[in-house]
Amino acid sequence: QSALTQPPSASASPGQSVTISCTGTSSDIGSYNTVSWYQQHPGKAPKLMIYEVTKRPSGVPDRFSGSKSGNMASLTVSGLQAEDEADYYCSSYAASVTYVFGTGTKVTVL
Amino acid sequence: EVQLVESGGGLVQPGGSLRVSCAASGFSFNSYWMSWVRQAPGEGLEWVANIKPDGSDTYYVDSVKGRFTISRDNAENSLYLQMNSLRADDTAVYYCATSASHSWSYWGQGTLVTVSS
């Protein structure tokens, strides 16, 4: 149950795009289409942004998109806005009803 | 409106016990898997435990197996986490969350558990 690997930080200017990677193994990301992504502002609870790799919950802007290839998943935020500045975490099912989160990425809007 | 409200956090000595609770409203609690997820100060998220809608099965991260017990009372729309043999590295904000499609849609505001002498 090792954490998924994310870059510690990412940044881009308003209106640009930023992509965050999430690297796992063949036992988690590589075996299941269950990657989800969470946005967390300081002092707040996480918010679901993407589930089942590419699906967006109601109310999440279509600027947020997800993808997966092999053991790696990615979250892309297009048309970056100031309110997108937050920590982002990926997660994946990891068999036997266990789950693993990513190490987290701090996104900065320059 | 879905609401999840955690309570019961606080300061406990190493080796001690604590039970945190989560009061749910605004949805059919007895139809949902529920989870506890924690976050140590300044650290990332960690899944802790899951429980089936009827409470018949439970699942845990290895680091809490044998020490923590997740349970629920569907009549009271409540979720619980009994934590025994607490260690310093259990210090964290504990969130309850609804679990569906292998993700967590709704989260509470969290309750802080501090394990320290």
HADDOCK unambig.tbl for C-alpha pairs under 7 A between the chains (distance, minus, plus):
assign (segid A and resid 34 and name CA) (segid B and resid 102 and name CA) 6.02 0.50 0.50
assign (segid A and resid 36 and name CA) (segid B and resid 103 and name CA) 6.09 0.50 0.50
assign (segid A and resid 44 and name CA) (segid B and resid 109 and name CA) 6.99 0.50 0.50
assign (segid A and resid 45 and name CA) (segid B and resid 107 and name CA) 6.47 0.50 0.50
assign (segid A and resid 45 and name CA) (segid B and resid 108 and name CA) 6.88 0.50 0.50
assign (segid A and resid 45 and name CA) (segid B and resid 109 and name CA) 5.66 0.50 0.50
assign (segid A and resid 48 and name CA) (segid B and resid 104 and name CA) 6.61 0.50 0.50
assign (segid A and resid 48 and name CA) (segid B and resid 105 and name CA) 5.67 0.50 0.50
assign (segid A and resid 51 and name CA) (segid B and resid 103 and name CA) 6.24 0.50 0.50
assign (segid A and resid 93 and name CA) (segid B and resid 102 and name CA) 6.46 0.50 0.50
assign (segid A and resid 97 and name CA) (segid B and resid 59 and name CA) 6.47 0.50 0.50
assign (segid A and resid 98 and name CA) (segid B and resid 59 and name CA) 6.92 0.50 0.50
assign (segid A and resid 98 and name CA) (segid B and resid 60 and name CA) 6.97 0.50 0.50
assign (segid A and resid 98 and name CA) (segid B and resid 61 and name CA) 6.76 0.50 0.50
assign (segid A and resid 99 and name CA) (segid B and resid 47 and name CA) 6.18 0.50 0.50
assign (segid A and resid 100 and name CA) (segid B and resid 46 and name CA) 6.98 0.50 0.50
assign (segid A and resid 100 and name CA) (segid B and resid 47 and name CA) 6.49 0.50 0.50
assign (segid A and resid 101 and name CA) (segid B and resid 45 and name CA) 6.29 0.50 0.50
assign (segid A and resid 101 and name CA) (segid B and resid 46 and name CA) 6.13 0.50 0.50
assign (segid A and resid 103 and name CA) (segid B and resid 44 and name CA) 5.85 0.50 0.50
assign (segid A and resid 104 and name CA) (segid B and resid 44 and name CA) 6.10 0.50 0.50
